Amino acid sequence: MDQQQGNPIIQEALTNIREMRTLAGELEVLGYRTFSTPGLDVVPGDCVRQLREALDALDLTQKKIKAAGRALYVINTPKLAMTADAA
């Protein structure tokens, strides 16, 4: 086993990143469920606009968390990363 691959700090960070992605996904589902609520048209437009902006930001957050996880994975398993780049 590679010394970096066994690094408990990196493993903990990868676990936390997976959990963040799960939580962000659950928030996104709740947001879209809110938009599909019948009668949402009675909610003030500013509230809907704010919610749309929050969901857009959440989407960007998920992408950034995923990118951070990929970067950490490359550090954690450089041999696999090089193989994936070559493919």
RODO-2510 file (C-alpha; in nm, 4 decimals, decimal comma):
residues 87
     n   res          X          Y          Z
     1     m     0,0000     0,0000     0,0000
     2     d     0,1273     0,3441    -0,0915
     3     q     0,2133     0,5630     0,2065
     4     q    -0,0228     0,8398     0,0891
     5     q    -0,3011     0,5941     0,0187
     6     g    -0,2983     0,4845     0,3819
     7     n    -0,3017     0,8415     0,5126
     8     p    -0,5909     0,8576     0,7610
     9     i    -0,6273     1,2344     0,7173
    10     i    -0,6897     1,1970     0,3438
    11     q    -0,9281     0,9074     0,4038
    12     e    -1,1217     1,1154     0,6582
    13     a    -1,1371     1,4093     0,4155
    14     l    -1,2656     1,1847     0,1359
    15     t    -1,5322     1,0459     0,3694
    16     n    -1,6359     1,3977     0,4708
    17     i    -1,6510     1,5095     0,1074
    18     r    -1,8775     1,2159     0,0205
    19     e    -2,1034     1,3105     0,3119
    20     m    -2,1122     1,6765     0,2010
    21     r    -2,2166     1,5696    -0,1489
    22     t    -2,4909     1,3517    -0,0033
    23     l    -2,6221     1,6355     0,2139
    24     a    -2,6078     1,8850    -0,0728
    25     g    -2,7994     1,6391    -0,2897
    26     e    -3,0664     1,6001    -0,0233
    27     l    -3,0987     1,9793     0,0018
    28     e    -3,1358     2,0013    -0,3741
    29     v    -3,4110     1,7385    -0,3714
    30     l    -3,5961     1,9328    -0,1012
    31     g    -3,5616     2,2527    -0,3024
    32     y    -3,7018     2,0983    -0,6185
    33     r    -3,9774     1,9308    -0,4182
    34     t    -4,0683     2,2777    -0,2917
    35     f    -4,0929     2,4034    -0,6506
    36     s    -4,3261     2,1198    -0,7425
    37     t    -4,5622     2,2018    -0,4541
    38     p    -4,9108     2,2764    -0,5887
    39     g    -5,0105     2,6369    -0,5296
    40     l    -4,6564     2,7727    -0,5191
    41     d    -4,7810     3,0619    -0,7312
    42     v    -4,9221     3,2243    -0,4147
    43     v    -4,5709     3,2537    -0,2690
    44     p    -4,4227     3,6015    -0,3182
    45     g    -4,1981     3,6282    -0,6237
    46     d    -3,9007     3,7415    -0,4162
    47     c    -3,9145     3,4190    -0,2131
    48     v    -3,9203     3,2082    -0,5295
    49     r    -3,6343     3,4104    -0,6793
    50     q    -3,4265     3,3653    -0,3635
    51     l    -3,4947     2,9917    -0,3642
    52     r    -3,3942     2,9638    -0,7310
    53     e    -3,0705     3,1501    -0,6574
    54     a    -3,0050     2,9228    -0,3597
    55     l    -3,0561     2,6134    -0,5755
    56     d    -2,8223     2,7525    -0,8413
    57     a    -2,5616     2,8175    -0,5718
    58     l    -2,6176     2,4682    -0,4327
    59     d    -2,5584     2,3202    -0,7779
    60     l    -2,2307     2,5108    -0,8024
    61     t    -2,1416     2,3995    -0,4491
    62     q    -2,1969     2,0357    -0,5436
    63     k    -1,9694     2,0747    -0,8450
    64     k    -1,6965     2,2363    -0,6323
    65     i    -1,7236     1,9643    -0,3660
    66     k    -1,6985     1,6988    -0,6394
    67     a    -1,3923     1,8710    -0,7881
    68     a    -1,2296     1,8890    -0,4450
    69     g    -1,2934     1,5189    -0,3969
    70     r    -1,1418     1,4389    -0,7357
    71     a    -0,8334     1,6467    -0,6564
    72     l    -0,7917     1,4731    -0,3227
    73     y    -0,8462     1,1343    -0,4861
    74     v    -0,5668     1,2109    -0,7343
    75     i    -0,3374     1,2955    -0,4419
    76     n    -0,4484     0,9807    -0,2616
    77     t    -0,4084     0,7430    -0,5561
    78     p    -0,1704     0,9000    -0,8080
    79     k    -0,1077     0,5733    -0,9956
    80     l    -0,4781     0,5294    -1,0682
    81     a    -0,5078     0,8944    -1,1693
    82     m    -0,2270     0,8570    -1,4215
    83     t    -0,3938     0,5460    -1,5634
    84     a    -0,7256     0,7307    -1,5951
    85     d    -0,5550     1,0238    -1,7692
    86     a    -0,3964     0,7872    -2,0210
    87     a    -0,7272     0,6171    -2,1022
***
